Amino acid sequence: MIIDAHNHIWTGTPEKKYFSARQNWHVCLAWAYATGESPPFTKDPAALLARQEMRMSDPDGRYTISNMDQAGIDACLVYTIDYDFVFGQPAGLSIEEKHRIYSDLQRKYPGRLVCTAGPEPRRLNALEIYKRAVEEHKLKGIKFVPASGYYAWDEMMYPFYEYSLDNNQPVFFCTEVSRGSYRYARFQEPVHISDMTHDFPDLTVVLCHAGSPYIYWFEQCLNAAASNPNVYLQLDFWIKGWGSRSHPSAQGWQPSALNNEPLIMELLAKAKSAAGPHRIMWGSDSAAGPSFAKEDTMAGGMGWRGLINWWKDLPERSAKYGYKWTPQELDMVLGLNAAHLMGLKRDPQREIPHKFGWQRLNPPPRSRQ
């Protein structure tokens, strides 16, 4: 079983775009002037703007499913993104419209797509939006991006954790270091998530990206996972890099398996030691669309098949550096762990028979004696 534990499906249309105008413009400027580009600048961001989002939009899921079939992927975990607050401007599609579309896609492709909720938690009705996403639209869990401007331990987040805990819903956190001016990076440091898991130790938490590309953020993720059997690690950029194929000159700035295999072998060994192979999942952080419908355009150019094959070769790769990964452990990383987490194939042997049994150990100031 092969499951991509980090995927996106952008569902915008020319009339109602998934991203805000400012976010689209930010992407265009980065394409023209950043990430390995150097003067004289010949790309025109304005020329890309009108088609930028539509190049990767897949509102009916056909490009995603086709690419999954070609790569031999059984299922994908698809994350909802709500960046309206971080860019100070609403997208064409509201967060509730995004949830409805993802619900439709789940019904259209049963067992192939499992989609999360993802409302910006500072919305006045965000908790109700989350509840409707789970109860009416049958979405699975919730994805938070703290770099939008909040900390994981903020008390405003606690009702989301309580609802998730009471309803067996996993909570996903982006822990990637935000590049450049895209988001507020300081909020995303994984140590802040460890504070939250102290108050909610029985909550299932997934650390997406595992702190890439900062090694000390990676170590913070390991610390969170090592101290709690309910914390999972999800790895993508540590393997495929970022923009590695489209901008070869940028391969060296971010540690990955493409430019520093010995380091990545060491990090993976540490991850297995801290969390065990049963709490590690691979992902592509990829998206399909009209311009992203071929192998060499997926997963940053490494390709879905290329990324999967890299993982399948890990036992041989790691042995060169004195580390050991078994085929059985790779089966867990490539699919069984995500299948258990997402409810596609629960494994009774993985169920934790005992609970911590508490939450909210640190009361708010007004309730202290």
N, C-alpha and C positions, 0 to 999 in steps of 0.2 A: 504493500500500500504506500503510495506516494502522495503526500499532502503538503502543499505550500502554505506555511503558517503566516505568511505576510504578503498579501496581495491587495491591489486596488482596482476598482472598476469605476472610471469617471463616467458619469451618466448624463452629462450636460448636452444641451442642444444649442443651435445658434440663437434660439429665442430665450432659452433659460440655461445659462451656463452654470457649471458646478462650482467654479471659482469666482471670486469677486474680480472686478476689472483691475484693481490694484495688484492682486496676486498674479493675474495673467501678465500684467506689465512687468512685474518683478522677474518672472520666469524669462520673459523676452530679453530683458536687460542682461540677465546672467548669461543667456545664450550668446549674446552679441559681444559682451565686454569682459566676461569673467571665465573662470575655470579653464585656464590654459590658453586663453586668447591673449594676443599681444598686438600692439600697434604696428602698422597702421590698421585701424579697424574698418573692415569692409562689410560687415554684416549690419543690416538695418533692422533694429528691433520692431519698428513700426510696420515693416513689411510682413513680419511674422505674426503680429498681434491678432489679426482677424481669424487666422486659421490655427493659432497655437493650441488652444484647447481641443478643437475638433480633430486634430491629428491623433489624439490619444483617447477620444471619447468612444465609449462602447455601451450606449444606453440599453441595448437589448441583450448584451452579453455574448453575442455571437463570436466576436474576435477572441474573447477570453476563452470560451469553451473550445474553439477550434485550436488555439495554441496549446491548451491543456491536453487535448487529444493527441496532438502531434508530439508533445513532450512526454506523454505517458503519465500525466498527473491525474490522480483520481479525484481530488477535491482541493479547494482553496478556501482559506480564511480571508474574508474581504472586510477591510476596515472602512468605516464611515469617517469622513473628515469634515469638520466644521471650523473654518478659519475666519469667520466673519468678524470676530472680535479682534484677532491679532492684526488684521488689515484694516480694521475700522470701517468696514463697508460690507453690506450684505451681498451674498452671491445671488445669482438668478434663481437657483433652486433653494428653497427653504430646507432646513434640516428635517422637517417632517416629510417633505416631498422626497428627500433622499431616502429616508427610512422606508417609505411606501414603495419606492422603486426597487430597493434591495429586497424587500419582502416579495415583490412580484418575481424577481430573478430567482430567489430561492425556490419558489413554487414552480417556475419554468424549468429549472435544472435541479430537481430534488437530489440531495446527497452530493452534489458537485460543488455548490457554493454555500458557505455558511457565513452570514454577514453580521457584523456587530452594529450596535447603536453607537452614536458618537456626538451627542449634543454638547456644545460649549457649556460647561457647568455654571457659568455666570449668567446665563439666560434666566430670566425670572421664573419661567415654567420648565426649566431643564429637567427636573426630577420627574415631572409628569410626562414629558416627552420620552424620557428613558423608559418609564413604566409602560407606556403605550407601545413603544418599540418592541418590548419583550412580550407583553401580554396579547397585543392585537396583531402585531406584524411578525411575531415569532423570531425576532433577531436574537443573537446570542451574545450576552455580555455587553461591555461598554469599553470604548477606546478613549483614553485621555491623552492629550498632548500638553503637558505642563508648560512647555515653551511658549504657549499662547499667552501666558502671563499669570500663572498661579502655581502654588506649591501643592504637592500631593498631600501634605499634612494639614492644609488649611481646613478649618472646621466646616466650611461651606461644602466640602467634599464628603463629609461623613454620612449624610443621608443616602448618597449614592452607594457607599460601601455597605451600609446597613441593608439596603434593599437587595444588593447583589448577594450578600451573605445569606439573607433569608430566603432567596429564590435560586440559589445555586448557580449564580451567574459569574463567570470570570471577569476580571478587570484587567485591561491591557493598558500599559503605559509606554509611550514613546520615550526612549532614553538616549536617542541619537543626539549628538552635539549639533545644534543648528548652525548651518554654514552662513557666514557673512551676516547680512542684515535681514535674513528671512524670518527669524523668530527671536524670542528672548531666551537665550541659551541658559542663563543662570538658573532658571526655574526647573530645568530638566535634569540637573545633577542627581544621579540615582540615590545618593545618601538621603535625600528627602523622602524617598519612597520607603526606605528602611524605617524612618520615623512612623510612617503610616502603618506599616505592617506590624509594628509593636502594639498598636491599638486594635488592629484587626488581624490577628495571626492566623485565623481560620479561613480568611478570604483567599481565594485562588487568584494569584497575581502573575501576569506575564510581562517580562521586561523586554520589550521589543527593541531590537538592534544591539542590546547588551552594551550600551555605552560607547559605541563606535563614534569617532576614531580615537578617543582618549583612552589610553591604557588604564589610567587611574580610575576613570569612570567604569571601565570593564571590571576592575577589581572591586569597586563598590557594588556592582551587580552581583558578583560572585559572593560577596559578603552577605547580601540580602538573601540569596538563595541558600547559602550554607547554613544559615540560622533558622530557616523555615521550610518545612517540607511542602508547602503550598505555593512556593515561588518558582516559576519557570523562566528559562532563558531562551530567547529567540535570536538567532544569528543570521545575518545577511551580509552587511557591508564588510564585516571582517573577512569574508571569503571573496566576494566579487569586487570589492572596492567601490568607488563612486565615479561614474563617468569614465570608467577605465578604457573603454574601447572608443568612445566618441571623441575623447580628448586624451590621446596617449601621453602627452606631456604632463598630464596631471597624475599619472599612475604613482609617482613617488611620494605625493604629499600625504596620502592616507594609507596606513598599514593594511595590507590585505594579503590573501594567498597568492596574488599575482605578482607582488613585488617583494614580499618578505615571508616566504613559506616557513622558514624555521621558527619565526616569531609566532605565526598563526598556529603551528603545531603545538607550541608551548602553551598558548592561550587556550586551545581546545582541551589539552590535557588538564589544565587547571580548572576549566569549566566542568569537566567530567568528575574531577576530584571533589569539587565544591557541591555540585548539584546532583551528580549521578547522570548516567546516560538517559534515564527515564524522565528527566526534566529539562531536556535540551531539544529545541525544534529548529529546523532550518526554515528559511524563507527567502523570497526573491525581492521583496519590496518593488514589485514590477507591476506594470499595467499594459493592457493590450488595446489596440485601436487601429484605425486605418493606416497609420504610419509605423505601427508597432505590431506587425502581424507576421514577422519572420524571425527565425531563431536568432540571427545576429542583431536584432533590435530589442530583444528581451533581456531582462536582468542586467541592465547597464552594458549590453553588448556581449556579455559572457554567454547569454542564451540560457533558456530554461533547461534544455538537455545538457548543456555544458556544465551548468551549476549542479544539476543532479548527479552527473557522472563524476564531478569532482568529489562530491560526498561519497559516492559509491566506491571510489578509489582510496578513501581515507585509510583503511587498514594498511594498504601497501605504502602510501605516502608517509604515514606516521611512523611506520617501522624504520624508515631511513633515519629518523631522529631519535630513536629509542623509546617511542611511545607505542601503546597498544590500543587499537580499536577493533572489536570483533564485528563480523557481519550482523550478529544479533543486535548489537548496540546500534549499528547503523540503521537497522530496521526501525528501531525506536525513534531515532532522530528524524528519519525521512518520512515517517508517517504514523506509527503506532501511538506516539506521545500526543500528537495533535488530534488523532481520532478519539483518544480517550478524553482529552480536554474538551473537545467540541461536541462530544456526545454521539459521534458517528459510530464508534465501536468502543464501548466502555469495557475496561478490563477489571474484573472483580478483585484480582490480586493486587491492584494498585490502590484500592480504596483504603484510606487511612482509618483504622478502627477507633482511634481516640482523637478527641478534639482538645484544643487549648481551653475552649469553653468560656472565654471572656472577650470583651470589646470595650473600647472607650476607657482605657485605664487612666488617661490624663483628662480630667474633667475641665470644662471651660472655666475661666476665672470667676464668673458670677456664682458658681456652685461650690466654690472652695470655702472652707471654714476659716 
